[in-house]
Amino acid sequence: MSHSPAAAKISHLRQRSMVVTLEAVLVLFGALLAIAILPTLLLRYFYDTTTLMESPVALEYIPVVAFVLATIYFLRALIGNMRREKQFSQLMIEMENVV
């Protein structure tokens, strides 16, 4: 691959796509950890379980909010990567036409 501006842009797009994909995976992993660990920590440190008659509403919303946020971020990353892939293919066609 030559050192043209299109080649540099392609390299940048590839790197950006990998970074965004890794970020999306980490956000999903963080959401899973929040769903698994956060309710237990809240019960242990913020609520008196001896007088607690029913499950607090916050414990029901934590999994929903974490899942929604992770899904939104994942979809945003997916759409961004698809847009970058389209730019990548256009730049590849442009480079092939130049050579």
Disulfide bonds with the S-S distance in Angstrom:
none
